[in-house]
Amino acid sequence: MKISVLQFPGTNCEYDTQYAFEKLGAQVEIVWHKDKKIPEDTDLLVIPGGFSYGDYLRSGAIARFANIMDSVQNYAAKGGKILGICNGFQILLEAGLLPGAMKRNDSLHFISKFNHLRVVDNDNNFLSLMKKDEVVNIPVAHHDGNYFIDAKGLSKLEENGQILLKYCDENGQDMNINGSVANIAGICNESKNVFGLMPHPERAMEDLLGCDDGVKMLKGFLQ
């Protein structure tokens, strides 16, 4: 399987992402933001975490206009699978490839820690190897992770099974860590080919580093 990972000025998780997918047996290529086309043999496009363009204006607001993004839009429109992690999720929101918007954490502080997530919907490639209501422990690291969508939009997400992950405690009970509407940690688009989440599964690939709960999440794309 061929995975392309985008790289912007300020991206800092591209090599973690490369390592994670190579560990699972995939071929990975890092694609520079000034390129105009993603590789034609791409099976999954990943927009990794970091601070693209220093998070100026808003997180992901400048990256959304990078040269490569026209190709990303076309790839998504043709049904290509895309995963946005943290800053990648923010970029997908700014690009209109996912609904909603991201605000500053309600505490106004950067959050960096392991936090539990509950699988809300597994009827998708991303979480297909996981069980509904399964609880995993995945690192979070963000300042602008407060997901917002209006009541009408939230209702649509719920009706279409687009809410994938929610923040919770170790027992699976909802817990809000940043102010996100309905404790949302990850969503997908209506066609279920574009996915975004704030936590970092690529940082949860080794027991030595604290947890390997990210393996099943990312491995879903390789089936």
C-alpha positions as CSV (number, residue, x, y, z in Angstrom):
1,M,0.0,0.0,0.0
2,K,1.3,3.5,-0.9
3,I,0.8,6.3,1.6
4,S,1.6,9.9,0.8
5,V,2.3,12.2,3.8
6,L,2.1,16.0,3.2
7,Q,4.7,18.3,4.6
8,F,4.3,22.0,5.3
9,P,6.6,24.6,6.9
10,G,6.0,23.9,10.6
11,T,4.9,20.3,10.2
12,N,6.5,18.2,12.9
13,C,4.9,14.8,12.8
14,E,5.6,13.7,9.3
15,Y,8.4,11.4,10.3
16,D,6.5,9.9,13.2
17,T,3.7,9.2,10.7
18,Q,6.1,7.7,8.2
19,Y,7.5,5.4,10.9
20,A,4.1,4.3,12.0
21,F,2.9,3.3,8.6
22,E,6.2,1.7,7.6
23,K,6.0,-0.3,10.8
24,L,2.7,-1.7,9.5
25,G,4.3,-2.6,6.2
26,A,3.2,0.3,4.0
27,Q,5.4,2.3,1.5
28,V,5.5,5.9,2.5
29,E,6.5,9.0,0.5
30,I,6.7,12.5,2.0
31,V,5.2,15.2,-0.3
32,W,6.3,18.9,-0.1
33,H,3.6,21.5,0.0
34,K,4.9,23.3,-3.1
35,D,4.4,20.3,-5.2
36,K,1.3,20.5,-7.4
37,K,0.3,16.9,-7.5
38,I,0.2,14.1,-5.0
39,P,1.7,10.8,-6.4
40,E,-0.8,9.0,-8.7
41,D,-0.3,5.7,-6.9
42,T,-1.4,7.1,-3.5
43,D,-3.8,4.8,-1.7
44,L,-4.0,7.0,1.4
45,L,-3.1,10.6,1.9
46,V,-2.1,11.7,5.4
47,I,-1.9,15.3,6.6
48,P,0.1,15.1,9.8
49,G,0.3,17.2,12.9
50,G,2.4,20.2,13.7
51,F,2.1,23.9,13.3
52,S,1.8,24.6,9.6
53,Y,2.9,28.2,8.9
54,G,3.3,28.8,12.6
55,D,-0.5,28.6,13.1
56,Y,-0.7,32.2,11.9
57,L,-4.2,33.6,11.3
58,R,-5.8,30.3,12.4
59,S,-4.5,26.8,12.6
60,G,-4.5,25.4,9.1
61,A,-5.7,28.7,7.5
62,I,-2.6,29.3,5.4
63,A,-1.9,25.7,4.6
64,R,-5.3,25.4,3.1
65,F,-4.0,27.6,0.2
66,A,-0.8,25.7,-0.5
67,N,0.0,24.5,-4.0
68,I,-0.7,20.9,-3.2
69,M,-4.2,21.5,-1.9
70,D,-5.8,21.7,-5.3
71,S,-4.6,18.1,-5.9
72,V,-5.9,17.1,-2.4
73,Q,-9.3,18.5,-3.2
74,N,-9.4,16.5,-6.5
75,Y,-8.2,13.4,-4.8
76,A,-11.0,13.6,-2.2
77,A,-13.6,14.4,-4.8
78,K,-12.7,11.1,-6.6
79,G,-13.1,9.1,-3.4
80,G,-9.5,9.0,-2.4
81,K,-8.9,8.3,1.3
82,I,-7.5,11.1,3.4
83,L,-6.5,11.1,7.1
84,G,-5.9,14.4,8.9
85,I,-4.2,14.2,12.3
86,C,-4.3,17.2,14.7
87,N,-3.0,20.1,12.5
88,G,-4.1,17.9,9.5
89,F,-7.6,17.8,10.9
90,Q,-7.5,21.6,11.2
91,I,-6.3,21.9,7.6
92,L,-9.2,19.7,6.4
93,L,-11.7,21.8,8.2
94,E,-10.2,25.0,6.7
95,A,-10.3,23.5,3.3
96,G,-14.0,22.6,3.6
97,L,-13.3,18.8,3.3
98,L,-14.8,18.2,6.7
99,P,-17.6,20.1,8.4
100,G,-17.2,22.4,11.4
101,A,-14.4,24.5,12.8
102,M,-11.7,24.5,15.4
103,K,-11.4,26.9,18.3
104,R,-8.9,27.5,21.0
105,N,-9.1,25.1,23.9
106,D,-11.6,26.4,26.5
107,S,-8.8,26.4,29.1
108,L,-6.7,28.6,26.8
109,H,-3.8,26.2,27.6
110,F,-1.9,23.8,25.4
111,I,-2.9,20.2,26.3
112,S,-0.3,17.4,26.0
113,K,-1.0,14.1,27.6
114,F,-2.4,10.6,27.0
115,N,-6.2,10.7,27.0
116,H,-8.9,8.0,26.5
117,L,-11.1,7.9,23.5
118,R,-14.3,5.9,22.8
119,V,-15.1,4.5,19.4
120,V,-18.5,5.9,18.4
121,D,-18.8,4.4,14.9
122,N,-16.6,1.7,13.3
123,D,-18.5,1.5,10.0
124,N,-15.5,3.0,8.1
125,N,-12.0,2.1,6.9
126,F,-10.3,4.0,9.7
127,L,-11.8,2.2,12.7
128,S,-12.9,-1.1,11.0
129,L,-10.7,-3.2,13.2
130,M,-12.1,-1.8,16.4
131,K,-15.3,-2.5,18.3
132,K,-18.0,0.1,18.9
133,D,-17.6,1.6,22.4
134,E,-14.0,0.3,22.6
135,V,-11.8,2.5,24.7
136,V,-8.2,3.4,23.6
137,N,-5.6,5.6,25.2
138,I,-4.0,8.0,22.7
139,P,-1.8,11.0,23.1
140,V,-3.2,14.5,22.5
141,A,-1.1,17.6,21.9
142,H,-3.0,20.7,20.8
143,H,-3.9,24.3,21.6
144,D,-6.7,24.7,19.2
145,G,-8.6,21.4,19.6
146,N,-12.0,22.8,20.6
147,Y,-14.2,21.4,17.8
148,F,-17.3,23.4,17.0
149,I,-20.3,22.8,14.8
150,D,-23.8,24.2,15.1
151,A,-26.8,22.2,16.3
152,K,-28.0,21.5,12.7
153,G,-24.5,20.3,11.7
154,L,-24.2,18.2,14.8
155,S,-27.5,16.5,14.1
156,K,-26.4,15.7,10.6
157,L,-23.1,14.2,11.9
158,E,-25.0,12.0,14.3
159,E,-27.6,10.9,11.6
160,N,-24.9,9.9,9.1
161,G,-22.6,8.1,11.5
162,Q,-19.8,10.7,11.0
163,I,-18.8,11.1,14.6
164,L,-16.0,8.5,15.0
165,L,-14.4,9.2,18.4
166,K,-15.2,11.0,21.6
167,Y,-13.0,12.0,24.5
168,C,-13.8,9.9,27.6
169,D,-12.4,8.5,30.8
170,E,-10.9,5.0,31.2
171,N,-14.4,3.5,31.7
172,G,-15.7,5.0,28.5
173,Q,-17.8,7.8,30.1
174,D,-17.8,11.0,28.2
175,M,-15.2,13.6,29.4
176,N,-14.6,17.0,27.8
177,I,-10.9,18.0,27.8
178,N,-11.0,21.1,25.5
179,G,-14.6,22.3,25.1
180,S,-15.4,20.4,22.0
181,V,-19.1,20.1,21.1
182,A,-20.4,16.7,22.2
183,N,-16.9,15.7,23.3
184,I,-16.0,15.1,19.7
185,A,-12.4,14.0,19.0
186,G,-12.7,12.7,15.5
187,I,-15.1,12.8,12.5
188,C,-15.4,11.9,8.8
189,N,-17.2,13.3,5.8
190,E,-20.5,12.0,4.6
191,S,-18.9,9.8,2.0
192,K,-16.6,8.3,4.7
193,N,-13.4,8.8,2.7
194,V,-12.0,11.8,4.6
195,F,-11.2,11.4,8.2
196,G,-9.9,13.9,10.9
197,L,-9.0,13.5,14.6
198,M,-7.1,15.7,17.0
199,P,-5.4,12.9,19.0
200,H,-2.2,11.3,17.6
201,P,-2.4,7.5,16.9
202,E,1.0,7.6,15.2
203,R,2.5,8.3,18.7
204,A,0.8,5.2,20.1
205,M,2.6,2.5,18.2
206,E,4.9,1.0,20.8
207,D,4.4,-0.3,24.3
208,L,7.8,1.1,25.0
209,L,6.5,4.6,24.4
210,G,3.5,4.1,26.7
211,C,0.9,2.4,24.5
212,D,0.3,0.7,21.2
213,D,-3.4,1.4,20.9
214,G,-2.8,3.4,17.7
215,V,-1.8,0.3,15.8
216,K,-5.4,-1.0,15.2
217,M,-6.6,2.5,14.3
218,L,-4.1,3.0,11.5
219,K,-4.1,-0.6,10.4
220,G,-7.7,-0.3,9.4
221,F,-6.6,1.6,6.3
222,L,-4.3,-1.3,5.2
223,Q,-7.1,-3.9,4.9
